[in-house]
Amino acid sequence: MAFTFAAFCYMLSLVLCAALIFFAIWHIIAFDELRTDFKSPIDQCNPVHARERLRNIERICFLLRKLVLPEYSIHSLFCVMFLCAQEWLTLGLNVPLLFYHFWRYFHCPADSSELAYDPPAVMNADTLSYCQKEAWCKLAFYLLSFFYYLYCMIYTLVSS
Amino acid sequence: MITAHQGCMVPEEVYHKDPQVKEGMQFGDYVNNRASSAPTPLSSTSDDEEEEEEDEEAGVDSSSTTSSASPMPNSYDALEGGCYPDMLSSSASSPAPDPVPEPDPTPALTTSQSSKIAKPFGYGYPTLQPGYQNATPPLTSGAQPSNTVYPGFQQYAQQYPAVNQLSSSLGGLSLQSSPPPESLRPVNLTQERNILPPTPVWAPVPNLNLDLKKLNCSPDSFRCTLTNIPQTQALLNKAKLPLGLLLHPFRDLTQLPVITSNTIVRCRSCRTYINPFVSFIDQRRWKCNLCYRVNDVPEEFMYNPLTRSYGEPHKRPEVQNATVEFIASSDYMLRPPQPAVYLFVLDVSHNAVEAGYLKILCQSLLENLDKLPGDSRTRIGFITFDSTIHFYNLQEGLSQPQMLIVSDIDDVFLPTPDSLLVNLYESKELIKDLLNALPNMFTNTRETHSALGPALQAAFKLMSPTGGRVSVFQTQLPSLGAGLLQSREDPNQRSSTKVVQHLGPATDFYKKLALDCSGQQTAVDLFLLSSQYSDLASLACMSKYSAGCVYYYPSFHTTHNPSQAEKLQKDLKRYFTRKIGFEAVMRIRCTKGLSMHTFHGNFFVRSTDLLSLANINPDAGFAVQLSIEESLADTSLVCFQTALLYTSSKGERRIRVHTLCLPVVNSLADVYAGADVQAAICLLANMAVDRSISSSLSDARDALVNAVVDSLSAYGSTVPHLQHSGLMAPTSLRLFPLYVLALLKQKAFRTGTSTRLDDRVYAMCQIKCQPLVHLMKMIHPNLYRIDRLTDEGAVHVNDRVVPQPPLQKLSAEKLTREGALLMDCGSVFYIWIGKGCDNNFIEDVLGFPDFASIPQKMSHLPELGTLSSERARSFITWLKENRPLSPILHVVKDESPAKMEFFQHLIEDRTEAALSYYEFLLHIHQQICK
């Protein structure tokens, strides 16, 4: 029983992973909210509702945008920590997602800094369903990795 | 019905040829609707009280519910009962009882209703079906339907036509495979020299049975890229053709049934409006054609005001017309409908004054002040700006307009919020004074800066309480305050073949502003009149997301460029007088199994199938991409329904509904047979614009070429027995490569030819928001030879003989030295005069003795009394009709420098930067064989 750096990494990532799971769930809810307007059709056509709905969309998009960087940086932090702790298998499991995040972040259309989760762009059924799927996949990944980190943490604590 | 096309400029309320009636209809509240619908025998108006009256009478002699047994196939006679208020009493008291004995199940309820609702409701229902008209005997008031000669028993036998239609259309589908349709005949493109047909290309007619064909929505309003919908996504993927809808929902119509009724019949689960393609299961129930839910027919719907008969729900106007307009009840408005509000935001910096647009604008507005759509509540306001923002207090009672200057552009406030937007009628004199004074107020200005952003913020604040339309006139790059822009164009890169940058916005200020405006039901229309780069890519965002429109006049100057000035004047006239709908939403529904994913046009998508349109105008077009999520194997027909809910300029809430019905097929050959090449090309153009902004222009160009290569190679693989010597295409797609080549040479997508960035972006904006008819002319101009116009095959429009010369292909080989050709590019007309052109023609049509004396700049045809002049002018006038943008005419001499403008439209020819049509075909062929 020894408290190694690897064990510390796993502990920290456990906590942060919980945060990521929370983010993913929030994303799923947010995209669902964007996709469906829960008002009755007649209400939807009401100009007053239109204003509320638009504000809502803008608020959600604003939050989504705010969450991009924390999520990506937390995940990159994992990778750096596992690299330092020389946990190659765990690192290997995380690298694909890391590259995906990099691609998402830098593969923005030219000329604009704020095009990620831009209200007019995100309100497209195709984009929304893609984002929704992405969020579900991430949720699954984070959940699995949560239990994996838990296992690894106990394993490192016990084995050494 | 197709001839309705001719008179599209007429406001929609006008559906009568009678000029006297038109006058009244302009003010189209529904009292007028009724009054005008009275003269036509087929139109009927009814109102609630009268309806009850009928019901009760019917109740008296209740004998049978089976109206099928009653000998009344289509008794239009009963319609005469003009239902406008003054006639009401007479018709109500007239002894003529409804000849069809009907029971009235709930007399007590209906009477209570009639007492409750004092406001008359009724139908303004114009004549629509000529077939019926012929069958109907002349009407005399009070004639008994039972006396009429029955037009035919078969109509009568069809109790529930929709059911029969469904089954017979099934039959039609199975028959279809026996003789291969003409549209499927393989064409060898590389050997076919004259691929372009001599007559304009018409939309393919969906392969439905005759009844449904007659009922289907006009292709001008609603078109699908595949008129035969593939059964599964797999089949669609195999066909490699885009699937989508092209919409022109608010088109000016000459005939439109307007329906007022208490209950608008809609499906209870998917909220589809009842339409001609639903099926009636029995008297009391109908099955929704989109979600297949069985709904009850409401009591009110059982009564048909058109025939004044009971128990024939399938003869109601809603079920007889694919395009109808409902006047919505109060359920559809939770706030009172907004008045028409117009705000003008005008650039008055030195640059703007120099260009001199103010004079044209004020003049045009003065002339059309009374024609602005609206009612007594109409409001109007003006803001001008240079480096400061000027407001105009026009409150009635003032002796002259008061100018209020706000110089704090970082924090804009409204000096007197209540008196800046004023009632048009109360303050008319002040407004006229202002419009007369404005052009000269800033003549000596030295202010060169332009604070567009703050001016727009002020406009937004001013419009927030009501919503409405903001018209922005801008002549340069905004250089002060929020939303200032820098020049991003590098003139050396204009003809670059590699990367075209800066197609997207530089700042999201305008986009955010547009979204805010959209939330407050305000649309921003942009008129950009500039001679230099003004970053349209950023500025256009203000219109794109607020459902406005963009007009661009490059190198505008009143004196140096008179043709542009004239164009502005004509465009403004159309802009001021065309119909307008406020606080609109549009929802598109489609049969279960299909789903929409991407929308194109100017709007904001509020939830995945609801487009929020602050304003809707008759010149706006939309496109939607579709995918097939579930197999459509268990249905033979699919339907699409567009419902546009808007507030008319008279403060009425109205719903315009279009329904399109298409057959489903399960073989690849049928999918190709039903391809609509023009719709497909317009959808591809829209997709390519998105692609070039989100990715890059070269990606978009590649995607366009791949679209042809993929679809033609997919077609090639379905017909294995064909010799593979050439490039084969089905007849329906034979113009596909030509149109794609035309797109690649379009200003929006061309590379290698010098194109100003703003021109390119404007072309993209137009692709996104022009309806199909106009877009096609822009993509592939029409070329006619006009020096030998004859009356052969001429059509008659409003007592004018319009010659119909054959279309020529867009190639220099058609430019004979002896000829004169007219090219119709949508917003520009060119008349090219050959060197050896017949002097008679030049003299008779252009009014000059010979070729040498024709001036370099000529933009009018003189009104000469000669036959050829009359023919040419009537042809050009006919072409000019029904355009959202009035075209300018250029007479181009064979040797003048301006001929380059003309030659760039000859898309079948080779240029330094692009392939000729034949080379393009070879290129495609090569790609397919690879």
HADDOCK unambig.tbl for C-alpha pairs under 7 A between the chains (distance, minus, plus):
assign (segid A and resid 34 and name CA) (segid B and resid 607 and name CA) 6.68 0.50 0.50
assign (segid A and resid 35 and name CA) (segid B and resid 607 and name CA) 5.73 0.50 0.50
assign (segid A and resid 35 and name CA) (segid B and resid 608 and name CA) 5.68 0.50 0.50
assign (segid A and resid 36 and name CA) (segid B and resid 607 and name CA) 5.89 0.50 0.50
assign (segid A and resid 36 and name CA) (segid B and resid 608 and name CA) 6.96 0.50 0.50
assign (segid A and resid 37 and name CA) (segid B and resid 607 and name CA) 5.81 0.50 0.50
assign (segid A and resid 42 and name CA) (segid B and resid 332 and name CA) 5.92 0.50 0.50
assign (segid A and resid 45 and name CA) (segid B and resid 585 and name CA) 6.33 0.50 0.50
assign (segid A and resid 46 and name CA) (segid B and resid 333 and name CA) 6.17 0.50 0.50
assign (segid A and resid 46 and name CA) (segid B and resid 334 and name CA) 5.92 0.50 0.50
assign (segid A and resid 47 and name CA) (segid B and resid 583 and name CA) 6.67 0.50 0.50
assign (segid A and resid 50 and name CA) (segid B and resid 519 and name CA) 6.07 0.50 0.50
assign (segid A and resid 51 and name CA) (segid B and resid 519 and name CA) 4.44 0.50 0.50
assign (segid A and resid 51 and name CA) (segid B and resid 520 and name CA) 6.32 0.50 0.50
assign (segid A and resid 54 and name CA) (segid B and resid 519 and name CA) 5.95 0.50 0.50
assign (segid A and resid 109 and name CA) (segid B and resid 694 and name CA) 5.10 0.50 0.50
assign (segid A and resid 109 and name CA) (segid B and resid 695 and name CA) 6.08 0.50 0.50
assign (segid A and resid 111 and name CA) (segid B and resid 502 and name CA) 6.24 0.50 0.50
assign (segid A and resid 111 and name CA) (segid B and resid 504 and name CA) 6.13 0.50 0.50
assign (segid A and resid 111 and name CA) (segid B and resid 505 and name CA) 6.73 0.50 0.50
assign (segid A and resid 111 and name CA) (segid B and resid 506 and name CA) 5.97 0.50 0.50
assign (segid A and resid 112 and name CA) (segid B and resid 505 and name CA) 6.94 0.50 0.50
assign (segid A and resid 112 and name CA) (segid B and resid 506 and name CA) 6.38 0.50 0.50
assign (segid A and resid 120 and name CA) (segid B and resid 604 and name CA) 6.33 0.50 0.50
assign (segid A and resid 120 and name CA) (segid B and resid 605 and name CA) 6.84 0.50 0.50
assign (segid A and resid 123 and name CA) (segid B and resid 605 and name CA) 5.95 0.50 0.50
assign (segid A and resid 123 and name CA) (segid B and resid 608 and name CA) 6.62 0.50 0.50
assign (segid A and resid 124 and name CA) (segid B and resid 597 and name CA) 6.37 0.50 0.50
assign (segid A and resid 124 and name CA) (segid B and resid 598 and name CA) 5.81 0.50 0.50
assign (segid A and resid 124 and name CA) (segid B and resid 608 and name CA) 6.55 0.50 0.50
assign (segid A and resid 125 and name CA) (segid B and resid 597 and name CA) 4.62 0.50 0.50
assign (segid A and resid 125 and name CA) (segid B and resid 598 and name CA) 6.44 0.50 0.50
assign (segid A and resid 125 and name CA) (segid B and resid 608 and name CA) 5.63 0.50 0.50
assign (segid A and resid 126 and name CA) (segid B and resid 597 and name CA) 5.35 0.50 0.50
assign (segid A and resid 126 and name CA) (segid B and resid 598 and name CA) 6.76 0.50 0.50
